[in-house]
Amino acid sequence: MRKLKEYDISFAGLKQGRYQFVYEIDKAFLQLFNFDEVNDIHQQVIVDLDKKSNLLELHFHNRGTVNVNCDVSNEPFDLAVEGTLFLVVKFGEEYNDDDEEILILPHGEYQLNVAQYIYELIVLSIPAKRVHPDVLNGTMHSVVLDKLEALAPREHHNTVTIDPRWESLKNLITDK
C-alpha cells in the first residue's frame, strides 16, 4: 500500500528526545482499511514520539468529528470524538505485536508505520451507540421517531381482582 508510506516515522536518524508528528485524517484514510461505517471524518491525530536510548514511546491523541447515522432515527450527524493510545516500541530478535501496548521490532529497523495504530485509535474512539443530540433532548421530529412512538408498548391499567385465598398465602411468605 503505497498510500500508507506517508505514515512512516523514520526514527533511526533522530537524536534522543521528543518529537511530534501531526496527521489530518479524512474518509480516504479509512477507505484504505475498508472501513465504511462512517459517512465522513475530519480528525487530527498527533503522535508524540519520545526516543530513548533503547526504546520508543509513542502517545497518540485524536480529536475531531465523524459523520455517522443515528442508531435511532438513521439521520446523519457530526459526532465529536477523541481518544488516546499509548505504545512502547522495543527492539529484539524478531517482530512481535502480541501485546497491545508493546511492539517489538527487529534490531536494525529504522522506521515504523503508524497507520494501523491511527486506524485502531479512531475506530475505537467512535462509540458503539450513536444517538443524534436532537433525539436525546427530544427536539427531533421524524417519520421514524413517530413510528417508534406509535409502536412502543403501552401500560394497561387493568384492575384484576385477586382471589382472597391467594392474598392470604402471599402474606405467609412475607410474614417472617
Secondary structure, DSSP 8 states (H G I E B T S, - for coil): -GGGGGGEEE-TT--SEEEEEEEEE-HHHHHTTT--S-SEEEEEEEEEEEE-SSEEEEEEEEEEEEEEE-TTT--EEEEEEEEEEEEEEEEESS-B--SSSEEEEETT--EEE-HHHHHHHHHHHS-SS---HHHHTT----HHHHHHHHHS-----------HHHHHHHHHHH--
